[in-house]
Amino acid sequence: MLQVLAGAWALLLGVGLLMVGNGLQGTLLGVRGQIEGFSTLEMSTVMSAYFIGFLGGSRMAPDMIRRVGHVRVFAALASFISAVMILYPMFATPVTWFLGRVIIGFCFSGVYVTAESWLNNAASNENRGKALSLYMIVQMLGIVSAQALLLVGDPAGYETFVIASVLISISFGPILLSISPTPAFETVKPLSLKELMAISPLGCVGMFLLGGVFSAQFGMSAVYGAAAGLTLAQISTFVAAFYVGALILQYPLGWVSDRMDRRALVLIVSGLGGAGALIAMTMGDRFPVLLGTAFLIGGMTNPLYSLLIAYTNDYLEPDDMAAASGGLVFINGLGAIAGPLITGWVMDDAVFGPAGFFMFMAALLFGLVAYGLYRTTQRAPTPVEETSSFAPVYPTASPVAVELAQEYAAEAQLEDEAEATG
C-alpha cells in the first residue's frame, strides 16, 4: 500500500480535493435551495441533473481524451467545474442550477475518467487491487471531509461556494505538475444490455434499483435535512454518516462476500438497508437514531454496488468481465437519474413529506429483496469456490474504475484457476 501511495500520491491528493469540492457543492445546494425557497420537487430536478450530466460524460469523455489527450481534458473540465461553483450563488434559480448541475455532472465524470485512466496506467498487475482500494478510500474520505466545511461559511452567502471552487482549482495542480500523459486511451467493447440481462438478471435489476438509492443519498440527503428542520451542523453530520458507514463496512462485507453465497448476501444487505430506512422513517425525529440509520443505510448500500458487480462476474468468463462494466454503469446511471425525481415527489408535503426520503429507499431495497428471492427459484447459487474476487468500487466512480475492478477480478480468477490446475 505504501508503494502505491508513494507512486500516486499527487493523483490521490488531487482526487481527494476534487471529492471534497464535489461533496461540498451537493450538500451546500441542498441547504441553499431551502434558503432560496425552492420546493422539494424543484430541488429534486436540480439534483437529478447531476446524474444526467454524469451519465453523458462517462460515455463522451473517452472520445474527448482520444482527440485532445488526458491533460487538456482534465484541465478544461476542472476549470468548468470551478467556474460553475462560483456562478451558483449569483444565479440562484432552479433553471440555472439545473443547467449548472448538468455541466458539473458531465465535467466530474470526465475528470474521473481521466484520473482513473492515469491510475490504471500507473498500477501493475501486482498492486492493481491495492491502488483501487486506496483510490476508493480517498474518494470516501473526501466526501466525508466536505461535510465539515459546510460549517465554515454562511450557506446564504458566497464564502462556501468560493471554498468549493478554490478546492477544485487547487486539485488539478499536483496532478498536472507531476503526471505525464498516459498512452492512447482504450476501452473494451461493452456487452449489450440484452446480453447482460440474460447473464445476470439480479445484477442488472439490482444495479438499476441501487442507482435510485445512491442518488437519493448523494443528491437529496441535505434536502431532506433542510426540510426536516435539522440545523446546519446536524445536516453536515447526517450526510457524512452515510459515507462513514460506506467507508467502514465496505471491506468487511467484501471479505464476507468471498466466503458465502453472494446472492444470499445481496438479500441480507438489501434487507438490512431497507430496515434501516424504515426505522428512520418512523423514528427520524430522534437525531441519534437518524445518524445510526444513515450509517447503516450507507454502510449497506454503497458496498452493495461492488457486491452486485462481483455477483455478475460469477456468471461471466474472465474475458467478458471488463466488457460488462459499461453496461452495469449505464444501468446504474439510469436509476440514478430517476432517483432524485421520485424522491422529490414523495417528499412533497402533499404526498408523504420529508419521511418520503426514507420511504423511497426502503421501497427500492425491499423491492431488490423480493426480486432476489424470486431469482432463487430460477437458478441455483454459484459454489463459493467458483466465485470471482470482490473488488471495491463505489457508485461515485466512473466506468474506468469499474472496468479496472473487473480487470482485477478477472486476473485474480485466472490466477486461482492456474493454481487449482497446478
C-alpha positions as CSV (number, residue, x, y, z in Angstrom):
1,M,0.0,0.0,0.0
2,L,2.8,2.4,0.9
3,Q,4.5,1.7,-2.5
4,V,1.2,2.6,-4.3
5,L,0.9,5.7,-2.2
6,A,4.5,6.8,-3.0
7,G,3.9,6.4,-6.7
8,A,0.5,8.0,-6.9
9,W,0.3,10.5,-4.0
10,A,-0.2,13.5,-6.3
11,L,-3.0,11.9,-8.2
12,L,-4.7,10.7,-5.0
13,L,-4.3,14.2,-3.4
14,G,-5.9,15.8,-6.4
15,V,-8.8,13.3,-6.4
16,G,-9.3,13.8,-2.7
17,L,-9.6,17.6,-3.2
18,L,-12.0,17.0,-6.1
19,M,-14.2,14.8,-3.9
20,V,-14.2,17.4,-1.2
21,G,-15.4,20.0,-3.7
22,N,-18.0,17.7,-5.2
23,G,-19.3,16.5,-1.8
24,L,-19.5,20.1,-0.5
25,Q,-21.4,21.5,-3.5
26,G,-24.0,18.8,-3.4
27,T,-24.8,19.3,0.3
28,L,-24.5,23.1,0.0
29,L,-27.0,23.3,-2.7
30,G,-29.5,21.3,-0.7
31,V,-29.2,23.8,2.1
32,R,-29.1,26.9,0.0
33,G,-32.2,25.7,-2.0
34,Q,-34.2,25.7,1.2
35,I,-33.0,29.3,1.9
36,E,-33.9,30.4,-1.6
37,G,-37.4,29.0,-1.2
38,F,-37.1,26.2,-3.8
39,S,-39.7,23.5,-3.5
40,T,-38.7,19.9,-2.8
41,L,-39.7,19.0,-6.4
42,E,-37.6,21.8,-7.8
43,M,-34.6,20.6,-5.8
44,S,-35.1,17.0,-6.9
45,T,-34.9,18.2,-10.5
46,V,-31.7,20.1,-9.8
47,M,-30.1,17.1,-8.1
48,S,-31.2,14.7,-10.8
49,A,-29.4,17.0,-13.3
50,Y,-26.0,15.9,-12.0
51,F,-26.6,12.3,-12.9
52,I,-27.9,13.2,-16.4
53,G,-24.6,15.0,-17.0
54,F,-22.5,12.3,-15.3
55,L,-24.0,9.6,-17.5
56,G,-23.5,11.6,-20.6
57,G,-19.9,12.5,-19.6
58,S,-19.0,8.9,-18.9
59,R,-19.9,8.0,-22.5
60,M,-18.3,11.0,-24.2
61,A,-15.1,11.5,-22.2
62,P,-13.2,8.6,-23.8
63,D,-13.7,10.2,-27.3
64,M,-12.6,13.6,-25.9
65,I,-9.4,12.1,-24.5
66,R,-8.6,10.3,-27.7
67,R,-8.9,13.6,-29.6
68,V,-7.0,16.1,-27.4
69,G,-5.3,14.0,-24.7
70,H,-5.7,13.4,-20.9
71,V,-4.1,16.7,-19.8
72,R,-6.2,19.0,-21.8
73,V,-9.4,17.2,-21.0
74,F,-8.6,17.2,-17.3
75,A,-7.6,20.9,-17.1
76,A,-10.6,22.1,-19.2
77,L,-13.3,20.2,-17.4
78,A,-11.9,21.0,-13.9
79,S,-11.9,24.7,-14.9
80,F,-15.5,24.5,-15.9
81,I,-16.4,22.9,-12.6
82,S,-14.6,25.7,-10.7
83,A,-16.4,28.4,-12.7
84,V,-19.9,26.8,-12.2
85,M,-19.3,26.7,-8.4
86,I,-18.8,30.4,-8.4
87,L,-21.9,31.1,-10.5
88,Y,-24.3,29.1,-8.3
89,P,-25.0,31.9,-5.8
90,M,-25.0,34.6,-8.5
91,F,-27.9,32.9,-10.4
92,A,-30.0,31.2,-7.8
93,T,-32.9,29.9,-9.8
94,P,-34.0,26.3,-10.4
95,V,-33.3,26.5,-14.2
96,T,-29.8,27.9,-13.9
97,W,-28.9,25.4,-11.1
98,F,-30.3,22.6,-13.3
99,L,-28.0,23.6,-16.1
100,G,-25.1,24.1,-13.8
101,R,-25.6,20.6,-12.3
102,V,-25.7,19.0,-15.8
103,I,-22.4,20.8,-16.6
104,I,-20.8,19.8,-13.3
105,G,-22.0,16.2,-13.6
106,F,-20.6,16.0,-17.1
107,C,-17.3,17.5,-16.1
108,F,-16.8,15.4,-13.0
109,S,-17.5,12.3,-15.0
110,G,-14.8,13.3,-17.5
111,V,-12.4,14.2,-14.8
112,Y,-12.9,10.9,-13.1
113,V,-12.4,9.0,-16.3
114,T,-9.2,10.9,-16.9
115,A,-7.9,10.4,-13.3
116,E,-8.8,6.7,-13.2
117,S,-7.2,6.0,-16.5
118,W,-4.0,7.6,-15.1
119,L,-4.3,5.3,-12.1
120,N,-4.9,2.3,-14.3
121,N,-1.8,3.1,-16.3
122,A,0.3,3.6,-13.1
123,A,-0.9,0.3,-11.5
124,S,0.8,-3.0,-12.2
125,N,-0.9,-6.4,-12.0
126,E,0.6,-6.9,-8.6
127,N,-0.7,-3.7,-7.0
128,R,-3.9,-3.0,-9.0
129,G,-6.1,-4.2,-6.2
130,K,-4.3,-2.0,-3.6
131,A,-4.3,1.0,-5.9
132,L,-8.1,0.7,-6.5
133,S,-8.7,0.2,-2.7
134,L,-6.7,3.3,-1.9
135,Y,-8.4,5.3,-4.6
136,M,-11.9,4.4,-3.2
137,I,-10.8,5.2,0.3
138,V,-9.6,8.7,-0.8
139,Q,-12.9,9.2,-2.5
140,M,-15.0,8.5,0.6
141,L,-12.7,10.5,2.9
142,G,-13.1,13.4,0.5
143,I,-16.9,13.3,0.7
144,V,-16.9,12.9,4.4
145,S,-14.4,15.8,4.9
146,A,-16.5,18.0,2.7
147,Q,-19.4,18.0,5.2
148,A,-17.3,19.6,7.9
149,L,-16.5,22.5,5.5
150,L,-20.3,23.2,5.3
151,L,-19.9,24.9,8.7
152,V,-17.1,27.2,7.7
153,G,-19.2,29.8,6.0
154,D,-22.8,31.0,5.8
155,P,-24.7,29.0,3.2
156,A,-26.8,32.0,2.5
157,G,-23.6,33.9,1.3
158,Y,-20.8,33.3,-1.1
159,E,-18.0,32.1,1.1
160,T,-18.7,28.3,1.0
161,F,-19.2,28.4,-2.8
162,V,-15.8,30.1,-3.1
163,I,-14.2,27.5,-0.9
164,A,-15.6,24.7,-3.2
165,S,-14.3,26.5,-6.3
166,V,-10.9,27.0,-4.8
167,L,-10.6,23.4,-3.8
168,I,-11.4,22.3,-7.4
169,S,-8.9,24.8,-8.8
170,I,-6.1,23.6,-6.5
171,S,-6.9,19.9,-7.1
172,F,-5.6,19.7,-10.6
173,G,-2.3,21.5,-9.7
174,P,-0.5,18.5,-8.1
175,I,-1.9,16.1,-10.8
176,L,-0.9,18.1,-13.8
177,L,2.5,19.1,-12.4
178,S,3.5,15.5,-11.6
179,I,1.9,13.1,-14.1
180,S,2.9,12.7,-17.7
181,P,0.3,11.9,-20.3
182,T,-0.7,8.3,-20.5
183,P,-0.7,6.2,-23.6
184,A,-3.6,6.3,-26.0
185,F,-7.0,5.8,-24.2
186,E,-8.6,2.4,-24.9
187,T,-11.9,0.9,-23.8
188,V,-13.3,-2.5,-24.4
189,K,-16.4,-3.1,-26.5
190,P,-19.2,-3.4,-23.9
191,L,-21.7,-6.2,-23.7
192,S,-25.2,-5.2,-24.8
193,L,-27.8,-4.7,-22.1
194,K,-29.8,-7.6,-23.5
195,E,-26.8,-9.9,-23.1
196,L,-26.1,-8.6,-19.6
197,M,-29.8,-9.1,-18.6
198,A,-29.7,-12.7,-19.8
199,I,-26.4,-13.4,-18.0
200,S,-27.4,-11.8,-14.6
201,P,-31.0,-10.6,-14.2
202,L,-30.4,-9.9,-10.5
203,G,-27.2,-8.0,-11.2
204,C,-29.0,-5.7,-13.7
205,V,-32.1,-5.1,-11.7
206,G,-30.1,-4.6,-8.6
207,M,-27.9,-2.0,-10.3
208,F,-30.9,-0.1,-11.5
209,L,-32.6,0.0,-8.1
210,L,-29.3,0.8,-6.4
211,G,-28.8,3.7,-8.7
212,G,-32.0,5.2,-7.3
213,V,-31.0,4.6,-3.7
214,F,-27.5,6.1,-4.1
215,S,-28.7,9.2,-6.0
216,A,-31.2,9.8,-3.3
217,Q,-28.4,9.7,-0.7
218,F,-25.9,11.7,-2.7
219,G,-28.4,14.3,-4.1
220,M,-31.3,14.5,-1.6
221,S,-29.9,13.8,1.9
222,A,-29.2,17.5,2.5
223,V,-32.6,18.5,1.0
224,Y,-34.2,16.1,3.5
225,G,-32.2,17.6,6.4
226,A,-33.3,21.1,5.5
227,A,-36.9,20.0,5.0
228,A,-36.9,18.1,8.3
229,G,-35.7,21.2,10.2
230,L,-32.2,20.0,11.1
231,T,-29.6,22.5,12.0
232,L,-26.6,23.1,9.7
233,A,-24.3,21.1,12.0
234,Q,-26.9,18.3,12.1
235,I,-27.2,18.2,8.3
236,S,-23.4,18.1,7.9
237,T,-23.2,15.1,10.4
238,F,-26.2,13.3,8.9
239,V,-24.8,13.5,5.3
240,A,-21.4,12.4,6.5
241,A,-22.8,9.4,8.3
242,F,-23.9,7.7,5.0
243,Y,-20.3,7.8,3.7
244,V,-18.6,6.9,7.0
245,G,-20.8,3.8,7.0
246,A,-19.7,3.0,3.4
247,L,-16.0,3.5,4.3
248,I,-16.1,1.3,7.4
249,L,-18.3,-1.5,6.1
250,Q,-17.0,-1.9,2.5
251,Y,-14.1,-4.2,3.3
252,P,-15.7,-6.4,5.9
253,L,-18.6,-7.0,3.6
254,G,-16.1,-7.7,0.7
255,W,-14.3,-10.3,2.9
256,V,-17.6,-12.0,3.7
257,S,-18.7,-12.0,0.1
258,D,-15.7,-14.1,-0.9
259,R,-16.7,-16.7,1.7
260,M,-20.5,-17.2,1.3
261,D,-23.3,-17.3,-1.3
262,R,-23.2,-13.8,-2.8
263,R,-26.9,-13.9,-3.7
264,A,-27.8,-14.6,-0.1
265,L,-25.5,-11.7,1.0
266,V,-27.2,-9.4,-1.5
267,L,-30.6,-10.2,0.1
268,I,-29.2,-9.7,3.6
269,V,-27.5,-6.4,2.9
270,S,-30.5,-5.1,1.0
271,G,-32.9,-6.2,3.8
272,L,-30.7,-4.5,6.5
273,G,-30.5,-1.3,4.5
274,G,-34.3,-1.3,3.9
275,A,-34.9,-2.0,7.7
276,G,-32.7,1.0,8.5
277,A,-34.7,3.2,6.2
278,L,-38.0,2.1,7.8
279,I,-36.6,2.8,11.3
280,A,-35.5,6.3,10.1
281,M,-38.9,6.9,8.5
282,T,-40.7,6.2,11.8
283,M,-38.2,7.5,14.3
284,G,-36.4,10.2,12.3
285,D,-37.3,12.9,14.9
286,R,-34.6,11.5,17.2
287,F,-31.3,12.7,15.8
288,P,-29.1,9.8,17.3
289,V,-31.4,7.3,15.6
290,L,-31.2,9.3,12.4
291,L,-27.4,9.1,12.5
292,G,-27.3,5.4,13.3
293,T,-29.7,4.6,10.5
294,A,-27.8,6.8,8.0
295,F,-24.6,4.9,8.9
296,L,-26.4,1.6,8.4
297,I,-28.0,2.5,5.1
298,G,-24.8,3.9,3.7
299,G,-22.8,1.0,5.0
300,M,-25.1,-1.5,3.3
301,T,-26.0,0.2,0.0
302,N,-22.6,1.6,-1.1
303,P,-20.8,-1.8,-0.8
304,L,-23.8,-3.4,-2.5
305,Y,-22.6,-1.7,-5.7
306,S,-19.3,-3.8,-5.6
307,L,-21.2,-6.8,-4.4
308,L,-23.6,-6.7,-7.4
309,I,-20.7,-6.3,-9.8
310,A,-18.9,-9.3,-8.2
311,Y,-22.2,-11.3,-8.3
312,T,-22.5,-10.6,-12.0
313,N,-18.9,-11.6,-12.6
314,D,-19.7,-15.0,-11.1
315,Y,-21.6,-15.7,-14.4
316,L,-19.1,-14.2,-16.8
317,E,-16.0,-15.5,-18.3
318,P,-12.8,-13.6,-17.3
319,D,-12.5,-12.1,-20.8
320,D,-16.0,-10.7,-20.6
321,M,-15.7,-9.0,-17.1
322,A,-14.3,-5.8,-18.3
323,A,-16.8,-5.7,-21.2
324,A,-19.7,-5.9,-18.7
325,S,-18.6,-2.7,-16.8
326,G,-20.0,-0.2,-19.3
327,G,-23.5,-1.8,-19.3
328,L,-23.6,-2.1,-15.5
329,V,-22.6,1.6,-15.0
330,F,-25.2,2.7,-17.6
331,I,-28.0,0.7,-15.9
332,N,-27.0,2.2,-12.6
333,G,-26.9,5.7,-14.2
334,L,-30.5,5.3,-15.5
335,G,-31.6,4.5,-11.9
336,A,-29.6,7.4,-10.6
337,I,-31.3,9.9,-12.9
338,A,-34.8,8.8,-11.8
339,G,-33.9,8.6,-8.1
340,P,-34.0,12.3,-7.0
341,L,-37.0,13.0,-9.2
342,I,-39.1,10.3,-7.5
343,T,-37.7,11.2,-4.1
344,G,-38.6,14.8,-4.5
345,W,-42.2,13.9,-5.5
346,V,-42.7,11.6,-2.4
347,M,-41.1,14.2,-0.2
348,D,-43.6,16.8,-1.2
349,D,-45.8,17.9,1.7
350,A,-48.9,16.9,-0.3
351,V,-47.6,13.3,-0.6
352,F,-45.6,11.9,2.4
353,G,-43.4,14.9,3.4
354,P,-39.7,14.6,4.4
355,A,-40.3,10.9,5.6
356,G,-40.7,10.1,1.9
357,F,-36.9,10.3,1.6
358,F,-36.5,7.1,3.6
359,M,-39.8,5.6,2.3
360,F,-38.4,5.7,-1.3
361,M,-35.1,4.0,-0.3
362,A,-36.9,1.3,1.7
363,A,-39.2,0.6,-1.2
364,L,-36.3,0.1,-3.6
365,L,-34.3,-2.0,-1.2
366,F,-37.2,-4.3,-0.3
367,G,-38.0,-4.5,-4.0
368,L,-34.5,-5.8,-4.5
369,V,-35.0,-8.4,-1.8
370,A,-38.3,-9.5,-3.3
371,Y,-36.7,-9.9,-6.8
372,G,-33.7,-11.7,-5.3
373,L,-36.0,-14.2,-3.6
374,Y,-37.7,-14.8,-6.9
375,R,-34.4,-15.4,-8.6
376,T,-33.5,-18.1,-6.0
377,T,-36.3,-20.1,-7.5
378,Q,-34.9,-19.7,-11.0
379,R,-31.2,-20.5,-10.7
380,A,-29.0,-22.5,-8.3
381,P,-26.3,-20.4,-6.5
382,T,-22.7,-20.5,-7.7
383,P,-20.5,-22.5,-5.4
384,V,-18.3,-20.3,-3.3
385,E,-15.1,-21.9,-4.6
386,E,-16.1,-20.9,-8.1
387,T,-16.9,-17.2,-7.5
388,S,-14.8,-14.3,-8.7
389,S,-12.8,-12.0,-6.3
390,F,-14.5,-9.0,-4.7
391,A,-13.0,-5.6,-5.9
392,P,-14.0,-2.5,-4.0
393,V,-15.7,0.3,-6.1
394,Y,-18.2,2.9,-5.2
395,P,-21.1,4.4,-7.2
396,T,-19.2,7.7,-7.3
397,A,-16.6,6.2,-9.7
398,S,-16.6,6.3,-13.5
399,P,-16.8,3.4,-15.8
400,V,-13.0,3.3,-15.9
401,A,-12.7,2.4,-12.2
402,V,-15.4,-0.2,-12.7
403,E,-13.5,-1.6,-15.6
404,L,-10.4,-1.6,-13.5
405,A,-12.2,-3.5,-10.8
406,Q,-13.4,-6.0,-13.4
407,E,-9.9,-6.5,-14.8
408,Y,-8.6,-7.1,-11.2
409,A,-11.3,-9.6,-10.6
410,A,-10.6,-11.4,-13.9
411,E,-6.8,-11.5,-13.2
412,A,-7.5,-12.9,-9.7
413,Q,-9.8,-15.6,-11.1
414,L,-7.3,-16.6,-13.7
415,E,-4.6,-16.9,-11.0
416,D,-6.9,-19.0,-8.9
417,E,-7.7,-21.3,-11.8
418,A,-4.0,-21.6,-12.6
419,E,-3.2,-22.6,-9.0
420,A,-6.1,-25.1,-9.0
421,T,-4.8,-26.9,-12.1
422,G,-1.2,-26.9,-10.7
